[in-house]
């Protein structure tokens, strides 16, 4: 885990407003919010599916086309969903593979996770739920 000590220090400095996030492959369904430790856990593929669904279903309005919006789109596209098969046991599972820079992709996914808690009250929050349409600001106005 990269820079976990700095991440925990940042979360402690902003206690009550910052949560740590951990992807857990075995997690299914709703995001798991641990209030005591300020940690949220979720399945990475499900969370990324939910953030993509928000874009696909036009639940967000991106700003007018610009270099920043094009970069955002490129980062989203740089996480490709692929079917993988375990060569020994045979089960197939979909996973997102990083094809290039994906900072905006993960940031948008984290934002969707956080937004689900804000909008729907936390532990019961369903993934991939946002208001009818939200404006996503990118870069300076």
C-alpha positions as CSV (number, residue, x, y, z in Angstrom):
1,X,0.0,0.0,0.0
2,X,1.6,3.2,-1.2
3,X,2.1,6.0,1.3
4,X,-0.4,4.6,3.8
5,X,1.2,6.4,6.8
6,X,0.8,9.8,5.0
7,X,-2.8,8.9,4.0
8,X,-3.7,8.0,7.6
9,X,-2.1,11.3,8.9
10,X,-4.1,13.3,6.3
11,X,-7.3,11.6,7.4
12,X,-6.5,12.2,11.0
13,X,-5.8,15.9,10.3
14,X,-9.2,16.2,8.7
15,X,-11.1,13.8,11.0
16,X,-14.8,13.7,10.3
17,X,-14.4,14.8,6.7
18,X,-11.9,12.3,5.2
19,X,-12.3,8.6,4.9
20,X,-9.8,6.0,3.8
21,X,-10.8,3.8,0.9
22,X,-9.9,0.2,0.3
23,X,-10.9,-2.0,-2.6
24,X,-11.8,-5.5,-1.6
25,X,-12.3,-8.1,-4.3
26,X,-14.5,-10.2,-2.1
27,X,-16.8,-7.4,-1.2
28,X,-20.2,-7.4,-3.0
29,X,-23.2,-5.1,-3.0
30,X,-23.4,-2.0,-0.8
31,X,-20.3,-0.1,0.2
32,X,-19.2,-0.9,3.8
33,X,-18.7,2.2,5.9
34,X,-16.8,1.8,9.1
35,X,-17.5,4.9,11.2
36,X,-15.0,4.0,14.0
37,X,-12.0,3.7,11.7
38,X,-13.3,6.1,9.0
39,X,-12.8,3.4,6.3
40,X,-15.0,2.6,3.4
41,X,-14.6,-0.8,1.6
42,X,-16.0,-1.8,-1.7
43,X,-15.5,-4.1,-4.7
44,X,-13.4,-2.2,-7.2
45,X,-15.2,-3.6,-10.3
46,X,-18.7,-2.8,-8.9
47,X,-17.6,0.7,-7.9
48,X,-16.1,1.5,-11.3
49,X,-19.2,0.0,-13.0
50,X,-21.4,2.3,-10.9
51,X,-19.3,5.4,-11.8
52,X,-19.5,4.5,-15.5
53,X,-23.2,3.9,-15.3
54,X,-23.6,7.5,-13.9
55,X,-21.8,8.8,-17.0
56,X,-23.6,6.5,-19.4
57,X,-27.0,7.3,-18.0
58,X,-26.2,11.1,-18.2
59,X,-26.6,11.6,-14.5
60,X,-23.8,14.2,-14.7
61,X,-23.3,17.2,-17.0
62,X,-19.7,17.8,-17.9
63,X,-18.5,21.3,-18.8
64,X,-18.2,22.4,-22.4
65,X,-15.5,20.5,-24.4
66,X,-12.0,21.6,-23.4
67,X,-8.6,20.1,-23.0
68,X,-9.5,19.2,-19.4
69,X,-12.7,17.5,-20.4
70,X,-10.9,15.6,-23.1
71,X,-8.2,14.5,-20.5
72,X,-11.0,13.4,-18.2
73,X,-12.6,11.3,-21.0
74,X,-9.2,9.8,-21.8
75,X,-8.6,8.8,-18.2
76,X,-12.0,7.2,-18.0
77,X,-11.2,5.2,-21.2
78,X,-7.9,4.1,-19.8
79,X,-9.7,1.8,-17.4
80,X,-10.9,-1.1,-19.6
81,X,-13.2,-3.8,-18.3
82,X,-12.0,-7.2,-19.4
83,X,-13.1,-10.8,-18.8
84,X,-10.4,-12.8,-17.1
85,X,-10.3,-16.6,-16.5
86,X,-8.3,-18.4,-13.9
87,X,-6.2,-20.8,-15.9
88,X,-6.1,-23.4,-13.1
89,X,-9.7,-23.4,-11.8
90,X,-11.6,-21.9,-14.7
91,X,-13.9,-19.2,-13.1
92,X,-14.3,-16.1,-15.2
93,X,-14.5,-12.6,-13.6
94,X,-14.6,-9.1,-15.0
95,X,-11.9,-6.7,-13.9
96,X,-10.8,-3.2,-14.9
97,X,-7.3,-3.0,-16.3
98,X,-5.3,0.2,-16.4
99,X,-4.3,1.0,-19.9
100,X,-2.7,4.4,-19.2
101,X,-3.1,7.3,-16.9
102,X,-6.3,7.0,-15.0
103,X,-6.2,9.7,-12.2
104,X,-9.5,11.3,-13.2
105,X,-11.1,7.9,-13.5
106,X,-10.3,6.8,-10.0
107,X,-11.0,10.3,-8.6
108,X,-14.5,10.2,-10.2
109,X,-15.1,6.7,-8.8
110,X,-14.1,7.9,-5.3
111,X,-16.3,10.9,-5.7
112,X,-19.3,8.7,-6.6
113,X,-18.6,6.6,-3.6
114,X,-18.5,9.6,-1.3
115,X,-21.5,11.2,-3.0
116,X,-23.6,8.0,-2.3
117,X,-23.0,8.5,1.4
118,X,-23.8,12.2,1.4
119,X,-27.0,11.7,-0.7
120,X,-28.3,8.6,0.9
121,X,-27.1,8.5,4.4
122,X,-24.1,6.2,4.4
123,X,-24.1,2.5,5.3
124,X,-27.4,1.8,3.5
125,X,-26.3,3.8,0.4
126,X,-26.5,1.9,-2.8
127,X,-23.6,2.2,-5.2
128,X,-24.0,4.3,-8.3
129,X,-26.7,6.5,-7.1
130,X,-26.6,10.3,-7.7
131,X,-29.3,12.9,-8.2
132,X,-31.0,13.1,-11.6
133,X,-28.2,15.3,-13.0
134,X,-25.1,16.8,-11.3
135,X,-22.6,19.2,-12.7
136,X,-19.0,18.0,-12.5
137,X,-16.6,21.0,-12.5
138,X,-13.2,20.3,-14.0
139,X,-10.4,22.7,-13.6
140,X,-10.6,26.5,-13.0
141,X,-13.8,28.3,-14.0
